[in-house]
């Protein structure tokens, strides 16, 4: 949905895909290309990393202890995995 907020191309591709009863493979590819071109993946990763940084500040000394440390590691792992998956 971030892609749809950022780009008319994403909105158009989604509208075309959802205009039929069954979504064709070509429509899925069109949506994927539009989302990747919109910068939504990069924005989502930046937003996620900002949230992790904010959580670290809020947690203070607890950011260095379990479960705070585990939560922060999970957030960074999610961002890293998203970067790797977006390259596919």
Buried (B, 14 or more C-beta within 10 A) or exposed (E): EBBBEBBEBBBBBBEBBEEEEEEEEEBEEBBEEBBBBBBBBEBBBEEBBEEBEEBBEEBEEBBEEEEBBEBBEEBBEBBEEBEEEBEE
